Amino acid sequence: MRTKLSVPRNVGQWFNNIVERPALAVTVSILWLILIGWVGYGWNLGNIGLIDETEPLFAEASRQMFVTGDWITPFFNGETRFDKPALIYWCQAIAYAIIGVNEWAVRLPSALAAIAVISLGFYTLQWHLAKQDELEQVSRPTRRFLTAAVAAAMMAFNPEMIVWGRTGVSDMLLTGCMASALLCFFLGYAGKREQGDREIIIPHSLLPNKWYLAFYVLIAGAILTKGPVGIVLPGLIILAFLVYVGKLREILREMRFFLGMLIIVGLSVPWYLLVIWRNGWNFINSFFGYHNLERFTEVVNGHAAPWFFYFIVVLLGFAPYSVYLPVALVRLKLWQRSHWRAQERSQQLGLFACIWFLSVFGFFTIAVTKLPSYVLPLMPAAAILVALLWSDFFQGKNEVTERTGEKLITSSPSLLWSGWVNVVFLSALAVAMFHLSQLLGRDQAAPDLRLLIENSGLPRLGGFLLLSSAVIIAFSIILRRWHSIISVNFLVFLAFLSFILMPAAFLMDRERQLPLRELSAVVVQAQQPNEELLMVGFKKPSVVFYSQKQINFIKLTRDAVALINNQAAQQIKPPSLLILAEQTNIIKMNFQPDDYENIAAKGAYQLIRVSFKKMKKEKLSIS
């Protein structure tokens, strides 16, 4: 049974006029990528302070590298920081040199990495569909560019990419290198046609083609961003793909594999050799042992989660499009190996994206330590899979009549079920938004935050927004208006980002981070030469970045009291120290009124100066 879906004639003609003019199509494509890149990753990027506690660790280590000129060993707060390799620090330090030491520079490498992989994803999709049209001897430029635009928008506008693309840590840089490398591999692989057609590879050249060469460079970048996983994970994906299509030996020769390994080693290994030469086993044990091997085999820093953890992460992290992933995966019929092996290389993008998605998902599901950011590299593959699904429903085997401009589309039970799941999913999110104040726990650092969010009206506005979108999608399903479903999903995410997430981020920054930035400024003015600064009861690295002062982090109040008693007994100089702590912990330390000077109080935090001269002979004790 065929269901008619009307497309406005003037809209269709407008798209046709654009795509039939190559220069205009390229211009519009670039403008589209600039638009979604700016909205997703440029808008207010640096207008929110650094978020404790991971982001300031990277920001300060990069600042230390920029200030000291030591581009080999990362330092934070006077100690080496071997959590991650040097590329993220180099990128942030270069950004400091260009635009200054600020939040924009901290997050710029992540934003650029996200925009780069989105743009390359757009190019890959339209190239793939152009090759498909060429094979089928048809011309469907509108379908090609719309599908690529949809894929780019899905890559740009999903929670995982937005969060990590706007955060100054290494996760998005890794995803940018890894995902771009995989896309370059596919373009290099698919650029060579079967049956003796003209090849992109230069005959008898010792070098691989330009896409394979870019692949090797990007893999080196991934290794310099996060270590062995930068080559292990892409290697597993490509190995599984080539074994599946039965082209392992052929492609390894075609890629100039051994030369490629020399390129990767030549670009990535020198820094590792230099940092090991300078730091020896301290680096080896910390980086390779703790931050790589132990994270895969043991629970590190309490980041344990059940086996189904990443099902929830992908459902929410790729929302609202994640509900279409099961259909997008099943429609590929991965079990029909003979079908895929008979396909032209350029038509195996769906298969490649499927193996990419499943490999990343399975790899980190097996890993014992689990974090939401670990599956970020599969998001571009997820966007490609869903975009190809929608592309099939839009035109694929469908026909567009030149007389009426109407499109005929085959009704699909799987699409219908996925659409209704979309409705239920958005409705469930709406209910969660309406009850957000009950779902949020109490934040000790910002005790009034939950009440402020409730009074702001953001949960109610978000709930109505999500519920309205669910209703619109339900009517679109009934009327079989598939374009409306896609448009609503994009628009609801953009509206949610603009009117809910962004205001909420500013509100949270004002309540949680602004007091620390203000106290950091006070520390700069109040700290005396050689006066020690203690942070008691918590660790907020943002104070190190904003004050540019070294801090002694002390977790337990009793340890801070012991240190104060010891320094008071030794009569060290200067005869005082600064303490930054929550007001409740200040009370626990049982100071007498004459023992300390209250310098400033912001939010839940208090900055005091303890004077050893004023302290009585009796020792402090925990109250």
C-alpha positions as CSV (number, residue, x, y, z in Angstrom):
1,M,0.0,0.0,0.0
2,R,1.3,3.4,-0.9
3,T,0.5,6.6,1.0
4,K,0.7,9.9,-0.6
5,L,2.8,12.6,1.1
6,S,2.4,16.1,-0.4
7,V,5.4,18.3,-0.5
8,P,4.8,22.0,-1.2
9,R,5.6,22.6,-4.8
10,N,7.4,26.0,-4.2
11,V,9.6,24.5,-1.5
12,G,10.6,21.6,-3.6
13,Q,11.3,23.9,-6.6
14,W,13.4,26.1,-4.3
15,F,15.6,23.2,-3.2
16,N,15.9,22.0,-6.8
17,N,17.0,25.4,-7.9
18,I,19.8,25.4,-5.3
19,V,21.1,21.9,-5.8
20,E,21.1,22.2,-9.5
21,R,23.6,25.0,-9.3
22,P,26.8,23.5,-7.9
23,A,28.4,26.7,-6.7
24,L,25.2,27.8,-5.0
25,A,24.8,24.3,-3.4
26,V,28.3,24.5,-2.0
27,T,27.7,28.0,-0.7
28,V,24.4,27.0,1.0
29,S,26.1,23.9,2.5
30,I,28.9,25.9,4.0
31,L,26.4,28.4,5.4
32,W,24.4,25.6,6.9
33,L,27.5,24.1,8.6
34,I,28.5,27.5,9.9
35,L,25.0,28.1,11.2
36,I,24.7,24.8,13.1
37,G,28.3,25.0,14.2
38,W,27.8,28.5,15.7
39,V,24.5,27.7,17.4
40,G,25.7,24.4,18.8
41,Y,29.3,25.2,19.7
42,G,30.0,29.0,19.4
43,W,27.0,30.7,21.0
44,N,27.9,31.6,24.6
45,L,30.8,29.1,24.5
46,G,33.0,31.2,26.9
47,N,30.4,33.1,28.7
48,I,30.0,30.5,31.4
49,G,32.8,29.9,33.9
50,L,34.8,26.7,34.1
51,I,32.9,23.8,35.7
52,D,34.5,21.9,38.5
53,E,36.1,19.7,38.8
54,T,37.6,18.2,35.6
55,E,37.5,21.1,33.2
56,P,39.8,23.4,35.3
57,L,42.3,20.6,35.6
58,F,42.9,20.8,31.8
59,A,42.7,24.5,31.7
60,E,45.3,25.1,34.4
61,A,47.7,22.4,33.1
62,S,47.5,24.1,29.7
63,R,48.1,27.5,31.4
64,Q,51.1,26.2,33.2
65,M,52.4,24.9,29.9
66,F,51.8,28.2,28.2
67,V,53.4,30.2,31.0
68,T,56.4,28.0,31.7
69,G,57.2,27.0,28.1
70,D,57.4,23.3,29.2
71,W,55.6,21.6,26.3
72,I,56.5,18.0,27.5
73,T,55.4,17.5,31.1
74,P,51.9,18.7,32.1
75,F,51.6,20.2,35.6
76,F,48.7,21.1,37.8
77,N,49.0,22.8,41.1
78,G,52.7,22.1,41.3
79,E,52.4,18.4,40.6
80,T,52.7,16.4,37.3
81,R,49.4,15.5,35.6
82,F,49.7,12.3,33.6
83,D,45.9,11.7,33.2
84,K,46.0,12.5,29.5
85,P,48.6,13.0,26.7
86,A,49.8,16.4,25.6
87,L,47.6,17.3,22.5
88,I,44.7,18.8,24.4
89,Y,47.2,20.9,26.4
90,W,49.0,22.0,23.3
91,C,45.7,23.1,21.6
92,Q,44.5,25.0,24.7
93,A,47.9,26.6,25.2
94,I,48.0,27.7,21.5
95,A,44.5,29.1,22.0
96,Y,45.7,31.1,25.0
97,A,48.4,32.6,22.9
98,I,45.9,33.6,20.2
99,I,42.9,34.9,22.2
100,G,44.2,35.1,25.8
101,V,43.8,32.9,28.9
102,N,40.0,32.7,29.3
103,E,37.1,30.3,29.0
104,W,36.8,30.7,25.3
105,A,40.4,29.5,24.7
106,V,39.8,26.5,27.1
107,R,36.8,25.3,25.1
108,L,37.8,26.3,21.6
109,P,39.7,23.0,20.7
110,S,36.6,21.0,21.7
111,A,34.3,23.2,19.7
112,L,36.5,23.1,16.6
113,A,36.8,19.3,16.9
114,A,33.1,19.0,17.0
115,I,32.5,21.3,14.0
116,A,35.2,19.5,12.0
117,V,33.7,16.0,12.4
118,I,30.2,17.4,11.7
119,S,31.5,19.0,8.4
120,L,33.3,15.8,7.3
121,G,30.2,13.8,8.1
122,F,28.2,16.1,5.9
123,Y,30.7,15.7,3.1
124,T,30.8,11.9,3.5
125,L,27.0,11.5,3.3
126,Q,26.5,13.6,0.3
127,W,29.5,11.9,-1.5
128,H,28.1,8.4,-0.6
129,L,24.6,9.3,-2.0
130,A,26.1,10.9,-5.1
131,K,27.9,7.7,-5.8
132,Q,24.6,5.8,-5.3
133,D,22.8,8.0,-7.8
134,E,25.6,7.5,-10.2
135,L,25.4,3.7,-10.0
136,E,21.6,3.8,-10.3
137,Q,21.9,6.3,-13.2
138,V,19.5,8.8,-11.6
139,S,19.8,12.4,-10.4
140,R,18.5,13.1,-6.9
141,P,20.6,16.1,-5.7
142,T,17.8,17.3,-3.4
143,R,17.8,14.0,-1.5
144,R,21.6,14.0,-1.4
145,F,22.0,17.4,0.2
146,L,19.0,17.1,2.5
147,T,20.2,13.8,3.9
148,A,23.7,15.2,4.5
149,A,22.2,18.3,6.1
150,V,20.0,16.1,8.4
151,A,23.0,14.0,9.4
152,A,25.1,17.1,10.2
153,A,22.3,18.5,12.3
154,M,21.9,15.3,14.2
155,M,25.6,15.2,14.9
156,A,25.5,18.8,16.1
157,F,22.3,18.8,18.1
158,N,22.3,15.9,20.5
159,P,23.1,16.1,24.3
160,E,26.4,14.2,24.2
161,M,28.0,16.2,21.4
162,I,26.6,19.5,22.8
163,V,27.9,18.8,26.4
164,W,31.4,17.6,25.5
165,G,31.8,20.0,22.5
166,R,31.3,22.9,24.9
167,T,33.6,21.6,27.6
168,G,37.4,22.1,27.7
169,V,38.4,18.5,28.3
170,S,39.9,15.9,26.0
171,D,36.8,13.8,25.1
172,M,35.6,15.8,22.1
173,L,39.1,16.2,20.7
174,L,39.5,12.4,20.9
175,T,36.1,12.0,19.1
176,G,37.1,14.6,16.5
177,C,40.3,12.8,15.7
178,M,38.9,9.3,15.9
179,A,35.6,9.9,14.1
180,S,37.3,12.0,11.4
181,A,39.9,9.3,11.0
182,L,37.2,6.7,10.4
183,L,35.4,8.9,7.9
184,C,38.7,9.5,6.1
185,F,39.3,5.7,6.0
186,F,36.0,5.1,4.5
187,L,36.5,7.8,1.9
188,G,39.9,6.4,1.0
189,Y,38.4,2.8,0.9
190,A,35.3,3.8,-1.1
191,G,37.2,6.1,-3.5
192,K,38.6,3.0,-5.4
193,R,36.0,1.5,-7.6
194,E,35.7,-2.2,-8.4
195,Q,36.0,-3.8,-11.8
196,G,39.2,-2.0,-12.8
197,D,37.7,1.5,-12.9
198,R,39.9,4.6,-12.5
199,E,41.4,4.7,-9.0
200,I,42.1,7.7,-6.8
201,I,45.3,6.1,-5.7
202,I,48.3,7.1,-7.8
203,P,49.5,4.0,-9.7
204,H,52.8,2.6,-8.3
205,S,53.0,5.4,-5.7
206,L,54.6,4.5,-2.4
207,L,52.3,6.9,-0.6
208,P,48.7,6.0,0.3
209,N,45.9,8.2,-1.2
210,K,45.1,11.5,0.5
211,W,42.3,10.1,2.6
212,Y,44.3,7.2,4.0
213,L,47.1,9.7,4.6
214,A,44.7,11.9,6.6
215,F,43.5,8.8,8.4
216,Y,47.1,8.1,9.7
217,V,47.6,11.7,10.8
218,L,44.3,11.7,12.7
219,I,45.1,8.4,14.4
220,A,48.3,9.9,15.6
221,G,46.3,12.8,16.9
222,A,43.9,10.4,18.7
223,I,46.9,8.7,20.3
224,L,48.3,12.1,21.5
225,T,44.9,12.9,22.8
226,K,44.1,9.9,24.9
227,G,46.7,7.2,24.5
228,P,46.4,3.6,23.1
229,V,42.6,3.7,22.8
230,G,43.2,6.2,20.0
231,I,44.5,3.4,17.8
232,V,43.1,0.3,19.4
233,L,39.4,1.3,19.0
234,P,39.6,2.5,15.4
235,G,41.8,-0.5,14.6
236,L,39.1,-2.9,16.0
237,I,36.4,-1.1,13.9
238,I,38.3,-1.3,10.7
239,L,39.5,-4.8,11.3
240,A,35.9,-6.0,11.9
241,F,34.7,-4.2,8.8
242,L,37.4,-5.6,6.5
243,V,37.1,-9.1,7.8
244,Y,33.3,-8.9,7.3
245,V,33.6,-7.7,3.6
246,G,36.5,-10.1,3.0
247,K,39.0,-7.4,1.9
248,L,41.6,-7.4,4.8
249,R,44.7,-8.2,2.9
250,E,43.7,-6.2,-0.2
251,I,43.0,-3.0,1.8
252,L,46.1,-3.3,4.0
253,R,48.2,-3.4,0.8
254,E,46.2,-0.6,-0.7
255,M,46.6,1.6,2.5
256,R,50.3,1.1,2.5
257,F,49.8,-0.2,6.0
258,F,53.5,-0.4,7.1
259,L,54.2,3.0,5.8
260,G,51.1,4.2,7.6
261,M,52.3,2.7,10.9
262,L,55.6,4.6,10.4
263,I,53.7,7.8,9.9
264,I,51.6,7.2,13.1
265,V,54.7,6.3,15.1
266,G,56.7,9.2,13.8
267,L,54.0,11.7,14.8
268,S,52.8,10.3,18.1
269,V,55.7,8.4,19.7
270,P,58.3,11.3,20.1
271,W,56.3,13.0,22.9
272,Y,55.9,9.7,24.8
273,L,59.6,9.1,24.5
274,L,60.4,12.6,25.8
275,V,58.0,12.5,28.7
276,I,59.2,9.0,29.7
277,W,62.8,10.2,29.4
278,R,62.0,13.1,31.7
279,N,59.7,11.4,34.2
280,G,60.5,7.7,33.9
281,W,58.3,5.2,35.7
282,N,56.2,7.8,37.3
283,F,54.6,8.5,33.9
284,I,54.5,4.8,32.8
285,N,52.8,3.6,36.0
286,S,50.4,6.6,36.1
287,F,49.4,6.9,32.5
288,F,49.7,3.3,31.1
289,G,49.0,1.5,34.3
290,Y,46.3,3.5,36.1
291,H,44.7,5.6,33.5
292,N,44.5,3.0,30.7
293,L,44.8,-0.6,31.9
294,E,43.1,-0.2,35.2
295,R,40.3,1.8,33.8
296,F,39.5,-1.1,31.4
297,T,39.9,-3.9,34.0
298,E,38.9,-2.3,37.3
299,V,36.6,0.3,38.7
300,V,38.5,3.6,38.9
301,N,37.4,6.6,41.1
302,G,34.1,4.8,41.8
303,H,32.9,5.0,38.2
304,A,31.1,1.6,38.3
305,A,27.8,1.0,36.5
306,P,25.6,-1.9,35.5
307,W,26.0,-3.7,32.1
308,F,23.0,-1.8,30.6
309,F,24.5,1.6,31.5
310,Y,25.3,2.6,27.9
311,F,21.8,1.7,26.7
312,I,20.6,4.5,28.9
313,V,23.4,6.8,27.9
314,V,22.8,6.4,24.2
315,L,19.0,6.7,24.7
316,L,19.4,10.0,26.5
317,G,22.7,11.2,24.9
318,F,21.5,10.8,21.3
319,A,17.9,12.1,22.1
320,P,15.5,12.7,20.5
321,Y,16.7,10.6,17.5
322,S,17.9,7.6,19.5
323,V,14.4,6.0,19.3
324,Y,15.1,5.4,15.6
325,L,18.4,3.6,16.1
326,P,17.0,0.1,16.5
327,V,15.2,0.3,13.1
328,A,18.2,1.9,11.5
329,L,20.4,-1.0,12.7
330,V,18.0,-3.8,11.9
331,R,17.2,-2.5,8.4
332,L,20.9,-3.0,7.4
333,K,20.5,-6.8,7.9
334,L,24.0,-7.3,9.1
335,W,23.4,-11.1,8.9
336,Q,23.2,-10.9,5.1
337,R,27.0,-10.9,4.6
338,S,26.8,-12.0,0.9
339,H,24.6,-9.0,0.1
340,W,27.0,-6.5,1.6
341,R,30.1,-8.2,0.0
342,A,28.5,-7.9,-3.4
343,Q,28.0,-4.1,-3.0
344,E,30.2,-1.5,-4.4
345,R,32.6,-0.1,-1.8
346,S,30.9,3.4,-2.0
347,Q,27.6,1.8,-1.0
348,Q,28.9,0.2,2.2
349,L,28.7,3.4,4.4
350,G,25.7,2.1,6.3
351,L,27.5,-1.2,7.0
352,F,30.6,0.7,8.1
353,A,28.6,3.0,10.4
354,C,26.8,0.0,11.9
355,I,30.1,-1.8,12.7
356,W,31.5,1.5,14.0
357,F,28.5,2.0,16.3
358,L,28.4,-1.6,17.7
359,S,32.2,-1.8,18.2
360,V,32.4,1.3,20.3
361,F,29.3,0.3,22.3
362,G,30.5,-3.2,22.9
363,F,34.1,-2.1,23.7
364,F,33.1,0.2,26.5
365,T,30.3,-2.1,27.7
366,I,33.0,-4.7,28.4
367,A,35.2,-2.1,30.2
368,V,34.7,-2.1,33.9
369,T,35.1,1.7,34.5
370,K,32.1,3.4,32.9
371,L,31.5,7.1,32.1
372,P,28.9,8.7,29.9
373,S,31.7,10.4,27.8
374,Y,33.3,7.1,26.8
375,V,30.6,6.4,24.1
376,L,30.9,9.9,22.6
377,P,32.9,8.5,19.5
378,L,29.8,6.5,18.4
379,M,27.5,9.5,18.1
380,P,28.7,10.4,14.5
381,A,28.0,6.8,13.5
382,A,24.5,7.0,15.1
383,A,23.7,10.1,13.2
384,I,24.8,8.5,9.9
385,L,22.7,5.5,10.5
386,V,19.5,7.4,11.3
387,A,20.1,9.8,8.4
388,L,20.4,6.9,6.0
389,L,17.2,5.5,7.5
390,W,15.3,8.7,6.9
391,S,16.8,9.1,3.4
392,D,15.4,5.7,2.4
393,F,11.9,6.8,3.6
394,F,12.1,10.1,1.8
395,Q,13.2,9.0,-1.6
396,G,15.3,5.9,-1.9
397,K,12.8,3.9,-4.1
398,N,10.2,6.5,-4.1
399,E,9.3,8.7,-7.1
400,V,8.8,12.4,-7.5
401,T,6.3,13.4,-10.2
402,E,7.5,16.3,-12.3
403,R,3.9,17.4,-13.0
404,T,2.6,17.8,-9.4
405,G,5.8,17.9,-7.3
406,E,4.3,15.2,-5.1
407,K,6.3,12.5,-3.5
408,L,5.1,8.9,-3.0
409,I,6.4,7.1,0.0
410,T,5.9,3.5,1.1
411,S,4.3,3.2,4.6
412,S,6.5,1.1,6.9
413,P,5.4,-0.6,10.1
414,S,8.9,-0.1,11.7
415,L,8.7,3.6,11.0
416,L,5.3,3.8,12.5
417,W,6.3,2.0,15.6
418,S,9.5,4.1,16.0
419,G,7.3,7.3,15.5
420,W,5.0,6.2,18.4
421,V,8.0,5.4,20.5
422,N,9.2,8.9,19.8
423,V,5.9,10.2,21.1
424,V,6.1,8.1,24.3
425,F,9.8,9.1,24.8
426,L,9.1,12.8,24.6
427,S,6.1,12.4,26.8
428,A,8.2,10.7,29.5
429,L,10.8,13.4,29.3
430,A,8.0,16.0,29.7
431,V,6.7,14.3,32.8
432,A,10.3,14.2,34.2
433,M,10.6,17.9,33.5
434,F,7.4,18.7,35.3
435,H,8.8,16.8,38.4
436,L,12.3,18.0,38.1
437,S,12.4,19.7,41.5
438,Q,11.6,16.3,43.1
439,L,14.2,14.5,41.0
440,L,17.0,16.8,41.7
441,G,19.1,16.1,44.8
442,R,20.3,18.7,47.2
443,D,23.5,20.3,46.1
444,Q,25.6,21.1,49.1
445,A,27.7,23.7,47.2
446,A,24.5,25.5,46.0
447,P,21.7,24.7,48.6
448,D,19.2,27.1,47.0
449,L,19.7,25.8,43.4
450,R,16.8,23.4,43.4
451,L,14.4,26.1,44.6
452,L,15.8,28.7,42.1
453,I,15.4,26.3,39.2
454,E,11.8,25.6,40.3
455,N,11.0,29.4,40.7
456,S,12.6,30.2,37.3
457,G,9.8,28.3,35.5
458,L,12.3,26.4,33.4
459,P,11.0,22.9,34.3
460,R,7.4,23.9,33.5
461,L,8.4,25.5,30.2
462,G,10.5,22.5,29.3
463,G,7.7,20.1,30.1
464,F,5.2,22.0,28.0
465,L,7.7,22.2,25.1
466,L,8.4,18.4,25.2
467,L,4.7,17.6,25.6
468,S,3.7,19.9,22.8
469,S,6.3,18.3,20.5
470,A,5.0,14.8,21.4
471,V,1.4,15.9,20.4
472,I,2.6,17.4,17.1
473,I,4.6,14.2,16.2
474,A,1.5,12.1,17.1
475,F,-0.6,14.1,14.6
476,S,2.2,13.9,12.0
477,I,2.2,10.1,12.3
478,I,-1.5,9.9,11.9
479,L,-1.3,12.2,8.8
480,R,1.9,10.4,7.6
481,R,3.8,13.7,7.4
482,W,7.3,12.3,7.9
483,H,9.0,15.5,7.2
484,S,7.1,17.1,10.0
485,I,8.4,14.4,12.4
486,I,12.0,15.1,11.5
487,S,11.5,18.9,11.7
488,V,9.8,18.7,15.1
489,N,12.7,16.6,16.5
490,F,15.2,19.2,15.4
491,L,13.2,22.2,16.5
492,V,12.4,20.8,19.9
493,F,16.0,20.2,20.6
494,L,17.0,23.7,19.4
495,A,14.2,25.2,21.5
496,F,15.2,23.2,24.5
497,L,18.8,24.2,24.1
498,S,18.0,27.9,23.6
499,F,15.2,28.4,26.2
500,I,15.9,25.7,28.8
501,L,19.5,24.4,28.8
502,M,21.3,27.7,28.2
503,P,19.4,29.6,30.9
504,A,19.8,26.7,33.3
505,A,23.5,26.6,32.6
506,F,23.8,30.3,33.5
507,L,21.7,29.8,36.6
508,M,23.8,26.9,37.8
509,D,27.0,28.9,37.0
510,R,25.8,31.8,39.1
511,E,25.0,29.6,42.1
512,R,27.8,27.0,41.9
513,Q,30.8,28.6,40.2
514,L,30.5,32.3,40.5
515,P,31.1,32.3,44.3
516,L,34.4,30.5,43.7
517,R,35.5,32.9,41.0
518,E,34.7,35.8,43.3
519,L,36.7,34.3,46.2
520,S,39.6,33.6,43.8
521,A,39.7,37.3,43.1
522,V,39.7,38.0,46.8
523,V,42.6,35.5,47.3
524,V,44.7,37.3,44.7
525,Q,44.3,40.6,46.7
526,A,44.4,39.2,50.2
527,Q,47.1,36.5,50.2
528,Q,50.4,37.6,51.7
529,P,53.8,36.5,50.3
530,N,54.5,32.8,51.0
531,E,51.2,32.5,52.8
532,E,49.7,29.0,52.3
533,L,46.2,28.5,51.0
534,L,44.2,25.5,52.2
535,M,41.0,24.2,50.6
536,V,39.3,22.0,53.2
537,G,36.5,19.5,52.7
538,F,36.3,19.6,48.9
539,K,38.4,20.0,45.7
540,K,37.5,22.9,43.4
541,P,40.4,23.2,40.9
542,S,38.8,26.3,39.3
543,V,40.2,28.3,42.2
544,V,43.7,27.3,41.1
545,F,43.0,28.5,37.6
546,Y,41.3,31.8,38.5
547,S,43.6,32.7,41.3
548,Q,46.7,31.4,39.7
549,K,47.8,30.3,43.2
550,Q,48.9,26.9,44.4
551,I,46.5,25.3,46.8
552,N,46.9,22.6,49.4
553,F,43.8,20.4,49.1
554,I,42.8,18.7,52.3
555,K,39.8,16.3,52.2
556,L,39.2,15.8,55.9
557,T,38.6,18.5,58.5
558,R,40.7,16.7,61.1
559,D,43.7,16.6,58.8
560,A,43.4,20.4,58.3
561,V,43.3,20.9,62.1
562,A,46.3,18.7,62.6
563,L,48.3,20.7,60.0
564,I,47.3,24.0,61.6
565,N,48.3,22.8,65.1
566,N,51.6,21.6,63.7
567,Q,52.4,24.9,62.0
568,A,51.4,26.9,65.0
569,A,53.7,24.9,67.2
570,Q,56.6,25.3,64.8
571,Q,56.0,29.1,64.6
572,I,56.6,29.1,60.9
573,K,56.6,32.3,58.8
574,P,54.4,33.9,57.7
575,P,52.5,33.3,61.0
576,S,49.2,32.7,59.2
577,L,47.5,30.8,56.5
578,L,44.3,31.1,54.4
579,I,41.5,28.6,54.5
580,L,38.8,28.2,51.9
581,A,36.0,25.9,53.1
582,E,32.3,25.6,53.3
583,Q,30.9,27.5,56.3
584,T,29.9,24.2,58.1
585,N,33.5,23.0,58.0
586,I,34.8,26.3,59.4
587,I,32.4,25.8,62.4
588,K,33.7,22.2,62.8
589,M,37.2,23.3,63.2
590,N,36.2,25.0,66.5
591,F,38.2,28.2,66.1
592,Q,38.0,30.8,68.9
593,P,36.8,34.3,67.8
594,D,40.4,35.7,68.1
595,D,42.0,32.8,66.2
596,Y,40.9,33.9,62.7
597,E,39.9,36.8,60.5
598,N,36.8,36.5,58.3
599,I,38.0,37.8,54.9
600,A,35.0,37.0,52.6
601,A,32.0,34.8,52.3
602,K,30.4,33.9,49.0
603,G,27.6,31.5,48.5
604,A,28.2,28.4,50.6
605,Y,31.9,29.2,50.9
606,Q,34.0,31.2,53.4
607,L,37.6,32.5,53.2
608,I,39.3,33.1,56.5
609,R,42.9,33.9,57.7
610,V,44.1,31.9,60.7
611,S,46.7,33.7,62.7
612,F,49.1,31.5,64.7
613,K,50.1,34.4,67.0
614,K,46.5,34.9,68.1
615,M,45.8,31.2,68.7
616,K,45.8,30.2,72.3
617,K,48.3,27.6,73.5
618,E,45.7,24.9,73.6
619,K,45.4,22.9,70.3
620,L,42.5,23.1,68.0
621,S,40.0,20.2,68.1
622,I,37.1,19.1,66.0
623,S,33.8,20.2,67.5
